[in-house]
């Protein structure tokens, strides 16, 4: 039954574009593709849920229909990430039914409903593939379909430039992933996952290290770890809001899946320094991601940089698990890995919620500039409430899902002080401080976002006349918000199968109940629930009887409140070395030097990696290409000479090789 449902899920995603072509002429049946997509994702959620919680294994071999081995397998790890894809896809599809109708018409709407199921199908192929060819086929389609969805919103020169950067970096990362697969060839009978897993035992450590580093770079580029994050804040903000939600909440997790599959499943861990590399990448990614997010005034760019930060937190957990494995501490390795996977799940939920919330705000106000919002909570109560739940979740407050994974990660870092090696005993507790710093800056960032956007007074006419979005959009966001609260209050629903999954990956013993960090937090969580209920009940009885004090002025206006820039200024001063904006001041004088007619101030912030790494590399490549261009003379005789010289060179090489 479950196998049949899985097959139907894949077929449904594949045939939706064909159904769209048949239905486009009939107005009454145009709702069929969204409905079919919704039903397919619900079926996928059921399949993934059964396989994840019960450990049911599914397999589908399509090699008979392809020129290369093409097989799909759903084990517990695949089921977990398939669950993320389908469970997030359901509310995103529900949100899109109104979003597409309100923003697109004609061919654009058709392209949206044609590419969206194919994008979801490509991600499902990645996490269920059991051969290298099937994995790489889905990996490439995922990049192409996501780029196609971004183009739907327009193809201006700047958008084409950003999409070009996205495609270049995705293919560079894909090259590293392909190389990591090919390194298995001398030792594996075939490039199916079973043979690759068995071949590791006969591999020398140098080859295993090369596979680890290539997979780290390849999957890290797709995940957006620093310094390979350049594409992420360029691609995510320009996509339609439902697509941004899928890219940030789900597509990035396919890279986490690939790295976990290679490092923990195929390679079975490695030396301690592997863990240090991942820890360093996670710490730098988390800190820089949230620092860049803090200064952003564009809502979707802020959320994109926040995704970089959360990927850093996930990599902190993966690095800690590798360090514990190398030091023979299986219990805390399991806890750290579970914390990383749980945070991947939590990030999928609250980041999709926040991106859909950004889409609702843009739909109501026609802007994503935080400085032009304000006072939205009074006009968009449902959106404001669920967006607040997303903000509380992403900064890790108790009662919300973000708290559980981060708290488990804190506990595992503190336990690192008990490891025998001096370096591990120092570095892991130090990572607890890094995680605390990331959390503190994240709290400031999202307090700024919510306070400026939803509280206070409207800062523009659009914000002043904003109205609540449609019922289906509200319901989609409410589903995600409910999931954030449910996992925060009852985390054991996903923790128990995650513990089983982590033990399977690392072949570790079962954890005693007393060692589960979350078991000690349940009384605290229950107490917090009681306090919140009492507080809310008390607040509902409070009535406002006097207007807000205006400091003696006749009335308040929108300028008498903190702006986004002013709120973040103190932290930007503290971390000024991170930003280093290019500032220019142009002064035009009516009469020099005391009577300026106009003063123009410009401040353009680019990341330090873009300045010091990417721009010099691009300039060097362009310069080399310009020099090589001289070889293109347009003279046929010169080209024949090139061919003759190449032939002579090959003959000489073959003679003495």
N, C-alpha and C positions, 0 to 999 in steps of 0.2 A: 504494500500500500504506500509506504513512504517512498520507495524507489519510483513508483509510478508518479507520485506527486512531484518528485524532483525532476523527472523527465518532462512532465507537463509544464513545470515552471520554466525550464530552459526553452522549450518549444514556444511557449506563449510570448516570452520576451523576443524571440526571433521573428515571429510572424506578425507582431504588432505593426511594423511599417507597412507590410503588405495589406493588412486590414485597413490601415489609414488610407491607402490608395483606393481601396474599394469603397470607402465611406465618405471620401471627400466631396463627392457630388451630392450626397444626400444630407440635408440638414438634420434630419431626425436621428441619423446614426453617427453623427460626428462625435458623440459622447462615448462611442464604443471603445476606441483606443485607450482613453484614460481609464475607463472602467476595467478593461481587460488587463491593463498594466497594474491596476490596484489589486485585482484578484490574483494575478501572478505573484506579486510581491507578498501578499498574505500567504499564499501557498508556500513560497520560499521561506517565509518566517517560520511556518509550522515545521517544514522539513529540517531547517537549521536548528530549531529549538529541540526537536526530538533527538537529533544526532548529537547536539551539544550536551544536553542533560542526561541522556541515556547512553551515549557512546555508540549509537547505531552507526554502522559503516555502510556507505553507499558507493556504488561504482558504475561507471558508464564508459564503455570502450567504443570509440568512433573511428578507430584506425581503419576499418574497412571502407570508410568513405573519404579518407584523406591520404595524400601521398606520403605522409610521415606519421609516426606513432602519435596518436591523439586520444588520450584517455583522461577521464575525470574521476576523482575519488573524494568523497566527503568523510574525513575522519574528524576527531573532536576539534583539532586546531582549525581545519577548514570550516567546520560548522560554526565555530565562534565568529570568524570574520564574515562568513556568509550571513549570519544572523545580524551583524552590524549593517551590512549592505541592505538587506531586505527590511529590517525593522526601521531604519532611517528612511528608506525609500518610500514606505507607506505614507507617513505624514507629508513628505516632500511632494509626492504625487497628488495627495489631497489638496495641498496648498497650491500646486501648479494648475489645478483645474480652473480656479478663478484667476490666478495670476496671468496665465497665458491668454485667457479670454479678454482680460482688461488691457493687456499690453501688446498683443500681437494679433494679426489677422492675415488671412490668405496664406501665402507660401511660408511666411515666418512661423505661423502657428503649426503648419504641417511639418516643417523641419524640426520644430521643437518636440512634437510628439513622436516623430520618427527616430530622432537621435537619442532621446532620453532613455527609452528601453534598451537600445543597443549599447549605450554607455553603461547601464546597469548590468547588462549581460556580459560585457567585456570584463567588468570587475568580478562578476561571479565566476567567469572562466579562470581568472588569475588565481583566486583563492581555492578553487576546486581542482585545478590542473594537477595531474600526477605524472606528466612527462614534460621534458624541457620545451618541446615544440609547442605543446598546448599552452604552457605558461607564457612563452614569449609571444605567441599569437594573440592571446588576450591582453598582454602587456602593451603591445603596439597598438591594438585597436582602442584600448583605453585612452591613450594619448590622442589619437586622431579624432575619436568621437567627442572628447572633451573640448578639443580645439574647435571642432565644428559647432558645438553648442555655444562657445564664446562668440563666434563670428555672427551669430544670429542677431546680436544687439548692435551690429554695425561693423564697418570695416574702414574706419578712418585711418589716417597715416599712423597716428600714435597707437591705435589698437593693433594694427598690423605689426608694428614694431614690438609691442609687448607679446603678441602671439608668437612672433618669430623667436624671441628670446625663450619663451616657454618651450617651443618645439626643439630648439637647438639643445637646451639643457636636458630635456627629456630623452633625446636620442643619445646624448653623451652618456647619461646615466644608463640607458639601455645597453650601450656598448659594453660598459663595465659588467652589467648583469650577464650578458651573453658570454663574455670572457670567463666569468666565474663558473658558468655551466660547462664551457668547453674544457676547462682544466680537469674535469672529471673523466674526460674521454679516455686517457691512457689506462685508467684503473677500473672503469665501469664497463660492463658488457653492453649496456645501452643507457640512454639518457632518460630512463624512467626513475622515479623517485626511490623505488625500492633498491634498484641497482646502485644508485648514487649513494644511498645511505650505507649499503654494505661495503662499498669501495673505500670508504674513509679509513677503515682499519689498516689497509695496505699502503696508505699514502704517507710520505715523509712529512715531517712537521713544516718544512719550508713551503711545500705545496698547499697544505692546509691553511697556512698563514696567508698565502697569496689569494686563496679563495675567500678567506675572511675579509681581507682588505678590499678586494674587488667588490664583494657583495655590500660591504659597508659603504663604499663610495656610490655604487650603483643605486642601491635602495635608499641611501641617505639623500641622494639628489631628488628622488621622487618624494621623499618624506619632507624635504625642506630643511635639513639641518644646516647650520652655518658651517662653511661659507657657501654651500650649494643652494641657499634659500632665495637667491636673487629673483627667480621666476615667480615665486609664490605671491608676494605683494603686488606683482604686476598683472598676473593672470586672474587671480580670484576676484578682485574688485570689479573687473570689467565684464564678468560673466553675469547672466541673469541670476537673480537671487536664489531660485531653487537649485540651479547648477552650482553656484558658489557653495551652497549648503552641502551638496553631494561631494564636491571636490575637496572641501576642507574637512568635512566630517567623516567621509568614507574613502575617497580615493587615496588620501595620505595613509590610511590604515592598510591599504594593500602593500605599501612599501614596508610597513611594520611587520606585516605577515611574512613577506619575503625574507626579511632579515632574521626573524625568529625561526623560520623554516630552515634557512641555511645554517645559522650559528648554533642553534640549540638542537634541531632535529637531525640535520645531516652531519655537522661537524662535532656535535656533542660537547660544545664548549671548547676552551683552550687555555693557554697560560694566563697568568694574572694580568699581564700588560694588555691583553685584548680588552679586558674589562675597564682598564684605565683609559684606553683610547675612547671607548664608548662613553664612559663617565665624563671625560673632558669635553667631548662633543656635546653631550647633553647639557652640561653646565653652561658652556658658552652659548649654545643655542637658546636655552631657557632665559638666560639673563639678557642677551641682546634682543631676543624677540620681544620681551615685555617692555624693555626700554624704548625700542622703536615704536611699539604700540602706544606707549604713554604720550608721545608727542603728536600722534596723528589726529587730525580733525575730520578726515573722511571716515565715515563709520565702517565701511567694508574694508578699507585698508587697515584700520585698527584691528578688526577681527582677523584679517589675514595674518598680520604680525603676531597676534595672540595665538594663532595656530602654530606658528614657529615656536613660540614659548612652550606650548603644551606638548609638541613633539619632543622638545628638549627634556621635559619631565619624564616622558615615556622612555627616552633613551637613558636617563638617569637610572630608572628601574632596571632596564636591561643590562646596563653596565654593572650595577651592583650585583645582579644575579650571576653574571660571569665571574666577578671577583669572588663571591661566596663559593661558587662551584670549584674554582681553582684552588681554594683554601679548604676544601672538604667540609663545607658547612651546608649540607643539603637542605636543612630546615629553613634557614634564612634565605638561601638561594630561591627556594620555592616561594617564600613570602614576597621577595623582591620582584620575581617574575610575575606573580599574581597581581602585585600592585601596578606593574607596568601595563599588563593586559586589561586590568580593571579601569585604569585611567584612559586607555584607548577606547573602551566602551563608553565611559563617562563623557569623554571629549566628543565622541560621535553624537551623543544626545544633546549636550548643552551647546555645542558649537552649531549644529544644525538649527537648533532653536533660535540662537542669536542671529544667524544669517537670515532665517525666515523672518525674524523680527525686523531686521534691517530692510528686507523687502517690503514688509508691511508699512514701515515708516516712509520709505521712498514712495510707495503707492499713495499714501495719505498726504504727504507734504511735497512730493516731487523734488526732494533734495536729500543728500546723504551727508551734507556738511553739518557737523554737530553744532557749529556756531550759529546756525540759522534755525535751530530747533528750540526746544524749551516749552514747558507747560503741557506736554503731550499726555501726561497721566490723566488730566481732567477730561481730555477729549477722546482718549483711546484707553479706556480702563482695562480691557481684557489684554490688549497688546502690552500695556505698561506693566501689568501684573506678571504675565508670563515672561516678559523680558527681565523683570527683576529676579524671577526664579533662575533664569539663565545666568545672570550676573552673580547671584549668590552661589550658584553651583561652580562657576568657573574659578572663583577665588577660594573655593574650598571651605565654605562655612559649614558647621555641623547641621544636620538634617537634610543636607543636599548631597548629591552623589559625588561631587568633586572632593568632598572631605575624606571619604573612606579610603580611596586609593592613595592619596597624599599622606594620610596618617600612617598607613601601613608602610609606605616608603620611608617616612621618618623613623619608624621603629626599626626597620632593617638597617638604616644608616647608623643609628645609635648602637645597635648590636655589633656593628663592624669594629667597634673598639675592642671587642673580645677576641678578634682574630690574632693568630700567632705572629704574622708578619708586621713589622713596624710600619711599613708604608701603608698597608691596608688599614691598620688600626688608626692611622692619622687621616688618610684621605677620605674614608667613608664617613666618619663623623663630621669632617669638613663639608662634605656634600649636604649634610643636614642643614648647615648654615646657609649654603647656597640655595637650597630649596626654600628655606624660610625667607631669604631675601627676595626670591622670585615671587613668593606668595604675597609679601608685603607690597611690592611694586604693583602686582596685579590688582590688589585691593584698591590702591590709589587710582589705577587706570580705570577700573570699572565703576568706582565711585564717581570719578569725573564724567565718564560716559553717561551713566544713568542720571546723575544730578543735573548735568547741563541739558540733556535731551528731554527728560521727562518731568523734571521739577522746575520750580521757578515760573517765570513768565515767558510767553512766546517771544522769540527774537526775530520773527519774520511774519509776513502776512500769511504765507503758506502754513506755517505752524499754528497760527491763530485760528485758521479755518479748517484744520485737520479734522477728519471724521474717522470713525472706526472702520476697519476693513471688513470684507465679507465674512459670512458665517463659516464657510469652509476653510478660509485662511485662519480664522480664530481657532477652529477645532483642531487643525493641524498643529498649531503651536501649543495648544492646551495638551494634546497627547504627549508631546515631547516634554513639556513641563511636568506633567504627572509622572512620567518615567523618571525624571531627575529626582523628584521628591520620593518616589517609591523606593528607588535603589538607595537613597540616602537614609531612609528609615529602616528598610528591611534588606540590607546588603547581602545576607546569607543566600538569597535566591540565586545570585550569580557567583558568589564567592565559593560555594561548595563545588560546583562543577569546574570552576577555574582552578581550584586546588588539585582536582583530579587531573586536569589537563597539564598543569605544571609538573606534577609528579611523573606523568607519562613522558614528557619531553626530557626530563632530567634523570629519569629512573631513580627517583629518591623515595625514601620510605614515607608512609602516611604521617601527617602531622598530628601530634596529640592536641586535643581540644584546647588545652591550657596555653599552647603556644600561639594560637590564632590571635593576632593583635586586636581584631575587631571584637572579640568576645568580652574584653575588658571595657570596651566603649559602649556596650549596649545600655548599661544603667545610665551613663551620661547622656546618651541619645534620648532615652525615655524621659529623663529629667528635662532636657531641652524642649522636647515636645510639649510637656506640661506647662513649662514657663511660657512658651510661645502662645499656646492656646489661651492661657490666662491673660497674657498681655493683649492679645487681639480682642478678647472679650471686653477688657477694660477700655481699650482705645475706642471701640464702637460706641461706648456710652459717653465719650468726651464730646462736647459740643463747643465749637468755636464761637465766642461771644464778642470778641473785639477784632478789629482789623489789624494787619501787620504794622508794626511801628515803622514809620518812614523817616526816622532820625530828624524830625522837625520839619521836613519838607512837605509840600502840599500833597504829593502822591508819589507812588513808586512807578518806575517804568522799567523796560527790559534792559536798560544799560546799567541799572543799579544792582547787578548780580555778577557772580564770577563767570568769566568766559572759560572756554576749554584751555586756551593758552595760559591764562592767569593761574588756573588750578594746577597745571603741570609745571609751572615755571620753577618753583623751589627744587623739585627733583631734577629738572633739566639743568639747573645750576650745579647741583651736586655731581651729576654725571656728564658734565659738559664735554669731557674728553671723548665721550662716545659719539657725540653728535657732530661737532665741528662743522657747522653750517657755513656755506659760502655766502657772505654778506657783502652787499654793495650799497652805497649811498650816493645818489645823484642829486646835486643841489644846483638849481638855476636861480641866478641872482638878478634882481631888478637893478640893483646898484651894489657892487661889491665893496667891502666884504660883509656889510651889516644888514642888508635888506634882501633876504632870500625871497624869491617869488614862488618857488615850489621845491619840495623835498620828496624824493622818491626813495623808499627803502625796500630792498629785496633781500630775502633770506631763503636760500635753496639748500635743503638738507639732503645729502646723499650718504649712504652708509659707507663706513670706512673700508669695507671689503670691496665695494664698487669702485672706490677711488684707488685703492692700493693694489687690488688683484685683477679685477676684470677689465678696467679701462686700459692699463698697461698691456695686458695680454691681447686685447682687441686691437690696440694701436700697433703692436708688433706683428700680428697676423695681417692686418691691412697693409702695413709697410712691406712685408715680405711678398704679398700678392702683387703689390704695385711693381716691385722689382722683377718678379717672374713674368709680369705682363709684357716685358720687353721681348720675351721669347716669341710672342705672337706677332710676327712681322707681316703676315699676310702673303708671304712669298712661298709658292709651292715648292721651289727648289730647296729652300731652307728646311721645310718640313720633311722632305725626302732625306735630307742630310741628317736630321734628328733620328729618323727611323734607321738609317744605315749605322749611325754611331751606337744606337741602342742595341742593334743586332750584333755588332762587333763586340760590345761589352758583354752581352750574354754568352757569346761563344767563348770568349776568354775566361769568363767565370766558370762555365761548365768544363772547360779544359783543365783548369787547375783546382777545381773544387774536390 
